[in-house]
């Protein structure tokens, strides 16, 4: 149990309990805790999120989970719509966190000295003001997506609401390769009142009130956009990639790494669409057919039941070439020299892990920042391909696989992502840009968080 009585400072951490949000926040807090002995961190998230985020077999000194109300009605049973629990939770904001903070102070007898939250929580600015403490926000995605949300009003003036999808964001040189269709839902089209777009819409204007904004990226990946953010906010600190900065044990229950070691360099297709969504049945069928006809070795981290969801006979016919597993140690797989291409949904963590592994991508985005990441990887950074029409077809996939694995264009992508791989690794080394930015964050906690704002 964290020692509240003798703690020099008490920091409340407010997590967003969905997708890949709570895990990177806890990673950052663990690093801060290691660098700030005497500081205790109270980590507030839903019970379900805390149970899956905190390591089962490891006691974290000075970091203690506290549960916050999830907003679900009494006796709620999950019907399979991943957005529904998010809607209930967002409706409960910010009251559930205010309640939890009051209970936390009462239980621990220790006032809050600083607030660290997921950047989604625009209301943290108000809570920090009420508590008279500094607010540090963590943005878990890429700098480009953050800039888009900060510039929402400008973008709307430029392209209009529900304007032409192919209209380029050329009001800003850095965004001329990005079009209206690449934007996250709720910026210029889609459901503006949906829970997450509504949070993000309020986030943009409140961010200028944060003492500092930390991001899971590194300076050299999107340098010009990072500089735009630095000129705009008090302190914008890239402190990632987190998955490089903190080692965690490798769970390779399904023997993926041994299997990969039997294959030639850059020959295997690795497939994973993240933990939230799967492509629809006709796209899974198209991808299976493309793999079979291309006759390529593949490793597929598959959510669901492959026997039922993939074409009849596909597993048997490709059993000598392919391996399908329910879970895979993704970063270790992408670092394996046999992997030649990563078929992904384009979530930010996956993009970063692909960079760390030096593996070009084929991207099939679904929601959030994934379309923006896809266009950026393809048209700005040049080390991946979006699929024609934005969905998986047999011919489109075969063409993309061939392009990356067997052409000069694919070699160029490998070289480009190889340069970023080295820059990402350099950033987290001692004296690297992310390591130095992290020191700044520690300094804020150890100095600013000590004196309550006047």
C-alpha positions in Angstrom: 0.0 0.0 0.0 1.3 3.4 -0.9 2.5 5.4 2.1 0.2 8.4 2.2 1.1 9.5 5.7 4.7 10.2 5.0 4.4 11.2 1.3 6.0 14.4 0.2 3.3 14.9 -2.4 0.0 13.3 -3.5 -0.8 13.2 -7.2 -4.2 12.2 -8.5 -4.1 10.5 -11.9 -7.3 10.4 -14.0 -7.4 7.7 -16.6 -9.7 7.2 -19.6 -10.7 3.5 -19.2 -11.1 2.5 -22.8 -8.9 1.4 -25.7 -5.2 1.8 -25.2 -5.4 4.8 -22.9 -5.0 3.6 -19.3 -1.9 1.4 -20.0 0.4 4.2 -21.4 -0.8 6.5 -18.6 0.2 3.9 -16.0 3.5 3.4 -17.8 4.3 7.1 -17.6 3.2 7.2 -13.9 5.5 4.3 -13.1 8.4 6.1 -14.6 7.5 9.2 -12.7 7.2 7.3 -9.5 10.7 5.7 -10.1 12.1 9.2 -10.6 10.2 10.8 -7.7 10.6 8.8 -4.4 8.4 10.1 -1.7 5.6 11.1 -4.1 2.4 8.9 -4.0 0.1 8.5 -7.0 -3.6 7.7 -6.7 -4.7 6.1 -10.1 -8.4 6.7 -10.7 -10.2 4.6 -13.3 -13.1 2.2 -13.5 -12.9 -1.1 -11.6 -12.8 -3.1 -14.9 -10.0 -0.9 -16.3 -7.9 -1.0 -13.1 -8.3 -4.8 -12.9 -6.9 -5.2 -16.5 -4.3 -2.3 -16.3 -2.5 -3.1 -13.0 -0.1 -6.0 -13.1 -1.5 -9.0 -11.1 1.8 -10.3 -9.8 3.6 -7.1 -9.0 3.2 -4.7 -6.2 3.6 -1.1 -7.3 5.2 1.0 -4.5 3.6 4.4 -4.3 0.9 3.9 -7.0 -2.5 2.8 -5.8 -5.6 2.2 -7.9 -8.9 3.7 -6.9 -12.2 3.0 -8.6 -14.3 5.6 -10.2 -18.0 5.1 -11.2 -18.4 3.6 -14.7 -21.9 5.2 -15.2 -23.4 1.8 -16.2 -27.1 1.2 -15.1 -27.7 -1.3 -12.3 -27.7 -4.9 -13.8 -26.2 -3.7 -17.1 -25.2 -6.6 -19.4 -22.8 -6.0 -22.3 -24.6 -6.5 -25.7 -21.5 -6.4 -27.9 -21.5 -2.7 -29.0 -18.0 -1.5 -27.9 -19.2 2.2 -27.9 -22.1 1.7 -25.4 -20.0 1.5 -22.2 -18.1 4.6 -23.4 -21.4 6.5 -23.8 -22.5 5.6 -20.3 -19.1 6.5 -18.9 -18.9 9.9 -20.7 -22.4 10.8 -19.5 -21.1 10.3 -15.9 -18.2 12.8 -16.4 -17.0 14.8 -14.6 -19.2 14.1 -11.6 -17.8 10.6 -11.1 -14.3 11.9 -10.9 -15.2 14.8 -8.5 -16.8 12.3 -6.2 -13.9 9.9 -6.4 -11.4 12.7 -5.6 -13.4 13.8 -2.6 -13.5 10.2 -1.4 -9.8 9.8 -2.0 -8.8 12.8 0.0 -11.1 11.7 2.8 -9.8 8.2 2.8 -6.1 9.0 2.6 -6.2 12.2 4.7 -3.9 13.8 2.1 -4.8 16.8 -0.1 -4.0 16.6 -3.8 -0.9 18.5 -4.9 -1.1 17.9 -8.7 -3.4 16.4 -11.3 -2.2 14.2 -14.1 -4.9 13.2 -16.6 -5.6 11.8 -20.0 -5.8 14.8 -22.3 -9.4 13.8 -23.2 -10.4 15.3 -19.9 -11.0 18.9 -20.7 -12.7 19.4 -17.3 -9.4 18.7 -15.5 -8.6 22.3 -16.1 -11.5 23.3 -13.9 -10.8 20.7 -11.2 -7.1 21.7 -11.1 -8.3 25.4 -10.6 -10.7 24.4 -7.8 -7.9 22.4 -6.1 -5.5 25.2 -6.8 -2.9 22.8 -8.3 -1.0 22.3 -11.6 -2.5 20.1 -14.3 -0.4 17.8 -16.6 -2.1 16.1 -19.5 -1.0 13.0 -21.4 -1.9 12.8 -25.1 -1.6 9.1 -26.0 -1.8 9.5 -29.8 0.4 11.4 -32.4 1.3 15.1 -32.5 -0.5 15.5 -35.8 -3.9 14.3 -34.4 -3.4 16.6 -31.4 -2.8 19.6 -33.7 -6.0 18.7 -35.7 -8.1 18.8 -32.5 -6.4 22.0 -31.3 -7.2 23.6 -34.7 -10.8 22.3 -35.1 -12.3 25.8 -35.4 -9.8 26.8 -38.1 -10.3 23.6 -40.0 -14.1 24.1 -39.9 -13.8 27.6 -41.3 -11.6 26.3 -44.0 -13.4 23.2 -45.3 -16.9 23.8 -43.8 -19.2 21.3 -42.1 -19.9 18.2 -44.4 -17.8 19.8 -47.1 -16.2 17.9 -50.0 -14.3 14.9 -48.8 -11.4 15.5 -51.1 -10.8 19.1 -50.0 -7.1 19.3 -48.9 -6.1 21.0 -45.6 -3.8 23.2 -47.6 -4.3 26.2 -45.4 -1.3 24.7 -43.6 1.7 23.6 -45.6 2.3 20.6 -43.3 -1.2 19.3 -43.9 -1.5 19.7 -47.6 -1.3 15.9 -48.1 -4.3 15.5 -45.7 -7.8 15.8 -47.0 -11.2 16.3 -45.3 -11.9 12.6 -45.6 -8.9 11.7 -43.5 -10.1 13.7 -40.4 -11.4 12.0 -37.3 -15.1 11.8 -36.9 -16.7 14.9 -35.4 -14.3 17.5 -36.8 -16.1 18.4 -40.0 -18.5 15.5 -40.5 -20.0 12.5 -38.7 -21.8 12.4 -35.4 -20.6 15.5 -33.6 -22.5 14.5 -30.4 -20.9 11.0 -30.1 -19.1 10.7 -26.7 -15.5 10.8 -27.9 -15.8 13.5 -30.5 -17.7 15.6 -28.0 -14.9 15.2 -25.5 -12.2 16.0 -28.1 -14.2 19.1 -29.2 -14.0 20.5 -25.7 -10.4 19.3 -25.2 -8.9 21.7 -27.9 -9.8 25.0 -26.2 -9.0 23.8 -22.6 -5.4 22.5 -23.4 -3.9 26.0 -23.2 -4.7 25.8 -19.4 -2.4 22.8 -18.9 0.9 23.4 -17.1 2.4 20.8 -19.5 1.2 18.4 -22.2 3.2 15.1 -22.5 2.8 13.0 -25.6 3.7 9.4 -26.6 5.9 10.3 -29.5 9.4 11.6 -30.2 10.7 14.9 -31.6 12.1 13.7 -34.9 9.0 11.9 -36.2 6.8 14.9 -37.1 9.2 17.7 -36.3 7.5 20.7 -37.9 4.1 19.8 -36.4 5.8 19.4 -33.0 7.3 22.8 -33.3 3.9 24.3 -34.2 2.5 22.7 -31.0 5.5 24.0 -28.9 4.9 27.5 -30.1 1.2 27.2 -29.2 1.2 25.5 -25.8 3.0 26.3 -22.5 5.0 23.1 -22.7 4.6 20.3 -25.2 6.8 17.4 -24.3 7.3 14.3 -26.4 8.4 11.6 -24.0 7.9 8.4 -26.0 7.8 5.9 -27.5 6.6 4.5 -24.2 7.0 0.9 -25.4 10.8 1.6 -25.8 11.2 3.5 -22.6 9.9 0.7 -20.3 10.7 -2.9 -20.4 8.0 -5.5 -19.7 8.1 -9.2 -19.6 7.4 -11.0 -22.9 4.4 -13.4 -23.0 4.9 -15.6 -26.0 2.6 -18.4 -24.9 1.8 -19.3 -28.5 5.4 -19.7 -29.7 5.3 -16.9 -32.3 8.9 -15.9 -32.0 10.2 -19.5 -32.5 8.0 -19.8 -35.5 9.3 -16.5 -37.0 12.9 -17.6 -36.5 12.4 -20.3 -39.1 11.6 -17.8 -41.8 13.7 -15.7 -44.2 14.5 -12.1 -43.6 11.6 -9.7 -44.4 9.4 -12.5 -45.8 6.5 -12.8 -43.2 3.2 -10.9 -43.3 2.2 -10.0 -39.7 -1.5 -9.1 -39.3 -3.3 -7.5 -36.3 -6.2 -5.0 -36.2 -5.8 -4.1 -32.5 -7.9 -4.9 -29.5 -11.2 -3.0 -30.3 -12.5 -3.9 -33.7 -12.3 -6.5 -36.5 -12.8 -6.1 -40.2 -16.3 -7.2 -41.5 -16.6 -10.8 -42.8 -16.3 -10.0 -46.5 -12.9 -8.2 -45.8 -11.6 -11.0 -43.7 -12.5 -13.3 -46.6 -10.7 -11.0 -49.1 -7.6 -10.8 -46.9 -7.5 -14.6 -46.5 -7.8 -15.1 -50.3 -5.1 -12.5 -50.9 -2.7 -14.4 -48.5 -3.5 -17.7 -50.1 -3.1 -16.6 -53.6 0.1 -14.6 -52.8 1.5 -17.8 -51.2 3.2 -15.8 -48.4 4.0 -16.9 -44.9 1.8 -15.1 -42.4 1.3 -14.7 -38.7 -2.1 -13.4 -37.7 -3.1 -12.2 -34.3 -6.8 -12.9 -34.6 -9.6 -11.7 -32.3 -12.5 -14.2 -32.4 -12.9 -17.6 -33.9 -10.9 -18.2 -37.1 -12.6 -21.5 -37.8 -16.0 -19.8 -38.0 -14.9 -16.4 -39.4 -12.4 -17.3 -42.1 -13.3 -19.0 -45.5 -14.0 -22.8 -45.3 -10.8 -24.8 -45.8 -8.5 -21.7 -45.6 -6.8 -22.8 -42.4 -6.1 -26.3 -43.7 -4.9 -25.1 -47.1 -2.5 -22.6 -45.6 -1.4 -24.5 -42.5 2.2 -25.1 -43.8 2.5 -21.3 -44.5 0.5 -19.6 -41.7 0.1 -19.3 -38.0 -3.0 -17.9 -36.3 -2.9 -17.0 -32.6 -5.4 -15.3 -30.2 -2.7 -13.0 -28.8 0.9 -12.1 -29.9 3.8 -10.1 -28.4 3.5 -7.5 -31.1 6.5 -5.3 -30.5 8.8 -8.4 -30.3 7.3 -9.7 -33.5 7.8 -6.5 -35.3 11.4 -6.4 -34.1 12.0 -9.9 -35.6 14.0 -9.7 -38.8 11.7 -12.2 -40.6 8.7 -9.8 -40.6 8.5 -7.9 -43.9 5.1 -6.1 -43.6 2.6 -5.3 -41.0 -1.2 -5.3 -41.9 -2.7 -3.0 -39.3 -5.7 -0.7 -38.4 -3.3 2.2 -38.0 -3.8 2.9 -34.3 -1.0 5.1 -32.8 0.5 2.4 -30.7 0.7 0.0 -33.7 2.3 2.8 -35.9 4.9 3.4 -33.2 5.7 -0.3 -32.8 6.0 -0.7 -36.5 8.5 2.2 -36.5 10.4 0.6 -33.6 10.6 -2.6 -35.6 11.4 -0.9 -38.9 8.6 -2.7 -40.7 6.5 -0.9 -43.4 2.7 -1.0 -43.1 -0.4 -1.8 -45.0 -3.2 0.2 -43.3 -6.9 -0.4 -43.0 -8.3 2.3 -40.7 -11.6 2.2 -38.9 -12.2 5.2 -36.6 -10.6 7.9 -34.4 -7.2 9.0 -35.6 -6.6 5.9 -37.7 -7.5 7.5 -41.1 -5.3 10.4 -40.3 -2.4 8.1 -39.3 -2.9 6.1 -42.5 -2.7 9.1 -44.8 0.3 10.5 -42.8 2.2 7.1 -43.0 1.5 6.9 -46.7 1.7 10.4 -48.0 3.8 12.4 -45.5 6.3 9.9 -44.1 6.3 7.4 -47.0 6.7 4.1 -45.2 3.4 2.4 -45.7 0.3 2.1 -48.0 -3.3 2.7 -47.4 -5.6 0.3 -49.3 -7.4 1.5 -52.4 -10.8 2.7 -51.4 -9.9 2.3 -47.7 -11.1 -1.3 -47.3 -9.6 -4.7 -47.8 -10.2 -6.2 -51.3 -8.4 -9.3 -52.6 -6.7 -7.5 -55.5 -5.9 -4.3 -53.5 -4.3 -6.4 -50.8 -2.2 -8.5 -53.2 -1.0 -5.4 -55.0 0.0 -3.7 -51.6 1.7 -6.9 -50.4 3.7 -7.2 -53.6 4.6 -3.6 -53.6 6.1 -3.6 -50.1 7.7 -7.1 -50.3 8.9 -7.3 -53.8 9.6 -3.9 -55.4 12.1 -1.0 -55.2 9.3 1.1 -53.7 9.1 -1.3 -50.8 12.9 -1.2 -50.3 12.7 2.6 -50.1 9.9 2.4 -47.5 12.1 0.0 -45.5 15.0 2.5 -45.6 12.8 5.4 -44.6 11.2 3.6 -41.6 14.7 2.3 -40.7 15.9 5.9 -40.3 12.9 6.6 -37.9 13.6 3.3 -36.1 17.1 4.7 -35.2 15.8 8.2 -34.3 13.1 6.7 -32.0 15.7 4.6 -30.2 18.0 7.5 -29.8 15.2 9.7 -28.3 14.8 7.4 -25.3 18.5 7.0 -24.6 20.2 9.0 -21.8 20.4 12.6 -23.1 18.0 11.8 -26.0 15.2 14.3 -26.6 12.5 12.2 -24.9 14.7 11.4 -21.9 15.4 15.1 -21.5 11.7 16.0 -21.9 10.9 13.4 -19.3 13.4 15.1 -16.9 11.4 18.3 -17.4 8.2 16.5 -16.4 9.9 15.1 -13.3 11.1 18.6 -12.4 7.5 20.0 -12.7 6.3 17.3 -10.3 9.1 18.0 -7.8 8.9 21.8 -7.9 5.7 23.2 -9.3 3.5 20.6 -7.7 5.0 21.5 -4.4 3.7 25.0 -4.3 -0.1 25.1 -4.9 -0.9 27.7 -7.5 -1.9 31.0 -6.0 
